[in-house]
Amino acid sequence: MSRTSQRLTRSAHRIATEEHQSYGTVHSDEEAVIVQQAMAIIERRLKVIPREAFQSPQDTQLYLRMRIGHLEYEVFGVMWLDVRHRLLAIEELFRGTIDGASVYPREVVKAALKHNAAAAIFYHNHPSADSRPSAADLQITQRLRQSLALVETRVLDHIIVGETCTSLAERGEL
């Protein structure tokens, strides 16, 4: 891992830890703007460091907690990867309400083809902060796996972000 990547990971971990310690408190609009600006800086830096920036599941989960863990509505996104599992793009495909987001397999397949992706990691948040997968989460994951298999794109994981992160791959539910 490069020095820039290590520094970014340490900074992200510190921010996430501080954010976690204040979880449940009311955040001002000013704080929300600052978090958005910080995410923009991190994403800009990710384009500069090697595409291998996400070296471990923990790095990926930390990044996703910072990116969507604070949202009051549900989003569903994908991290598109090449054949060597290097990051091609991070894309939020669907936005929902406080308790769900509609996900359309056709649109996910179109996005995979657009990025010429060989693999994908799905992610979405639960604004309730409970990261346990619902029956609907498991069902859509299987539908998406089947749909992407038709265009030879492997699904490596589906990460649910709440107060903590739950990896369907780690749970053996992929």
PLY file of the C-alpha trace (Angstrom):
ply
format ascii 1.0
element vertex 174
property float x
property float y
property float z
element edge 173
property int vertex1
property int vertex2
end_header
0.00 0.00 0.00
1.43 3.42 -0.91
2.11 6.10 1.69
-0.70 8.23 0.30
-3.11 5.31 0.56
-1.96 4.53 4.12
-2.35 8.17 5.14
-5.80 8.33 3.56
-6.86 5.12 5.30
-5.62 6.36 8.70
-7.41 9.70 8.22
-10.59 8.01 7.10
-10.45 5.63 10.09
-9.98 8.54 12.51
-12.90 10.45 11.00
-15.14 7.38 11.02
-14.24 6.64 14.65
-15.05 10.19 15.69
-18.29 10.08 13.70
-19.18 6.73 15.26
-18.62 8.11 18.77
-21.05 10.94 18.10
-23.55 8.67 16.31
-27.12 9.47 17.18
-26.52 13.15 17.81
-28.21 15.76 15.69
-25.81 17.15 13.09
-26.15 20.64 11.71
-26.49 21.50 8.04
-23.00 23.01 8.30
-21.56 19.67 9.43
-23.33 17.89 6.57
-21.72 20.28 4.09
-18.30 19.68 5.64
-18.75 15.89 5.41
-19.76 16.22 1.74
-16.70 18.37 1.06
-14.45 15.84 2.82
-15.92 13.02 0.72
-15.27 15.04 -2.45
-11.62 15.45 -1.40
-11.27 11.73 -0.62
-12.82 10.77 -3.94
-10.52 13.17 -5.79
-7.52 11.61 -4.03
-8.74 8.11 -4.85
-8.42 9.01 -8.51
-4.77 9.92 -7.90
-3.70 6.88 -5.90
-3.48 3.44 -7.50
-6.67 1.60 -8.40
-5.71 -0.93 -5.74
-6.72 1.59 -3.05
-9.23 -0.80 -1.50
-6.82 -3.48 -0.30
-9.10 -5.16 2.21
-12.77 -5.60 3.04
-12.19 -3.37 6.07
-10.91 -0.50 3.86
-13.94 -0.86 1.62
-16.38 -0.94 4.52
-14.77 2.07 6.17
-14.99 4.05 2.94
-18.64 3.10 2.45
-19.55 4.02 6.04
-18.06 7.45 5.45
-19.72 7.79 2.04
-23.29 6.73 2.85
-23.51 5.84 6.56
-24.85 9.25 7.53
-27.62 9.48 4.92
-31.24 9.72 6.02
-32.48 7.96 2.86
-31.47 4.67 1.27
-29.07 4.52 -1.67
-27.96 1.50 -3.67
-24.62 1.58 -5.42
-21.94 -0.53 -7.04
-18.19 -0.60 -7.01
-17.22 -1.78 -10.50
-13.98 -3.78 -10.78
-11.79 -5.03 -13.61
-10.57 -8.63 -14.06
-7.82 -8.11 -11.46
-10.38 -6.63 -9.02
-9.02 -3.12 -9.37
-11.54 -0.32 -8.99
-12.99 1.05 -12.23
-15.77 3.22 -10.80
-18.03 3.78 -7.82
-21.58 4.51 -8.86
-24.75 5.18 -6.89
-27.50 3.82 -9.11
-30.70 4.18 -7.07
-32.01 6.47 -4.35
-34.96 5.64 -2.18
-36.70 6.76 0.98
-36.06 6.12 4.66
-36.93 2.45 4.40
-36.17 1.26 0.89
-34.94 1.84 -2.63
-36.19 0.22 -5.83
-33.41 -1.62 -7.65
-33.80 -2.60 -11.30
-31.56 -5.43 -12.60
-31.78 -4.12 -16.18
-30.20 -0.81 -15.14
-27.47 -2.58 -13.16
-26.58 -4.72 -16.19
-26.48 -1.63 -18.42
-24.09 0.05 -15.98
-21.84 -3.06 -15.87
-21.58 -3.02 -19.65
-20.92 0.73 -19.69
-17.92 0.25 -17.38
-16.84 -3.01 -19.03
-16.75 -4.46 -15.51
-15.64 -7.98 -14.73
-16.80 -7.87 -11.11
-19.02 -5.88 -8.78
-19.45 -5.12 -5.11
-22.95 -3.90 -4.28
-23.61 -1.60 -1.36
-26.56 0.12 0.21
-27.36 1.75 3.50
-30.04 1.25 6.10
-30.91 4.67 7.56
-32.25 2.84 10.64
-28.56 2.00 11.39
-29.40 -1.74 11.58
-27.12 -3.40 9.04
-28.73 -6.85 9.18
-29.90 -7.94 5.73
-33.63 -8.17 5.10
-35.28 -10.89 3.03
-35.66 -8.30 0.25
-31.90 -7.55 0.41
-31.08 -11.23 -0.03
-33.61 -11.64 -2.84
-32.41 -8.65 -4.90
-28.80 -9.76 -4.44
-29.61 -13.14 -5.96
-31.56 -11.57 -8.85
-28.67 -9.22 -9.58
-26.15 -12.07 -9.39
-28.15 -14.05 -11.93
-28.60 -11.02 -14.20
-24.93 -10.06 -14.16
-23.84 -13.67 -14.72
-25.47 -13.43 -18.16
-22.91 -10.76 -19.12
-20.03 -12.50 -17.29
-19.79 -10.04 -14.41
-19.14 -11.68 -11.03
-20.70 -10.36 -7.83
-18.06 -10.43 -5.10
-20.05 -8.94 -2.23
-23.04 -6.92 -1.12
-22.25 -4.65 1.82
-25.03 -3.21 3.95
-24.06 -0.04 5.78
-25.63 0.94 9.08
-23.99 1.68 12.40
-21.68 -1.13 11.33
-21.27 -2.92 8.00
-22.55 -6.36 7.10
-20.93 -8.28 4.26
-23.15 -10.91 2.64
-20.02 -12.64 1.34
-18.58 -12.91 4.86
-21.90 -14.32 6.08
-21.92 -16.91 3.29
-25.16 -15.51 1.86
-23.93 -14.57 -1.59
0 1
1 2
2 3
3 4
4 5
5 6
6 7
7 8
8 9
9 10
10 11
11 12
12 13
13 14
14 15
15 16
16 17
17 18
18 19
19 20
20 21
21 22
22 23
23 24
24 25
25 26
26 27
27 28
28 29
29 30
30 31
31 32
32 33
33 34
34 35
35 36
36 37
37 38
38 39
39 40
40 41
41 42
42 43
43 44
44 45
45 46
46 47
47 48
48 49
49 50
50 51
51 52
52 53
53 54
54 55
55 56
56 57
57 58
58 59
59 60
60 61
61 62
62 63
63 64
64 65
65 66
66 67
67 68
68 69
69 70
70 71
71 72
72 73
73 74
74 75
75 76
76 77
77 78
78 79
79 80
80 81
81 82
82 83
83 84
84 85
85 86
86 87
87 88
88 89
89 90
90 91
91 92
92 93
93 94
94 95
95 96
96 97
97 98
98 99
99 100
100 101
101 102
102 103
103 104
104 105
105 106
106 107
107 108
108 109
109 110
110 111
111 112
112 113
113 114
114 115
115 116
116 117
117 118
118 119
119 120
120 121
121 122
122 123
123 124
124 125
125 126
126 127
127 128
128 129
129 130
130 131
131 132
132 133
133 134
134 135
135 136
136 137
137 138
138 139
139 140
140 141
141 142
142 143
143 144
144 145
145 146
146 147
147 148
148 149
149 150
150 151
151 152
152 153
153 154
154 155
155 156
156 157
157 158
158 159
159 160
160 161
161 162
162 163
163 164
164 165
165 166
166 167
167 168
168 169
169 170
170 171
171 172
172 173
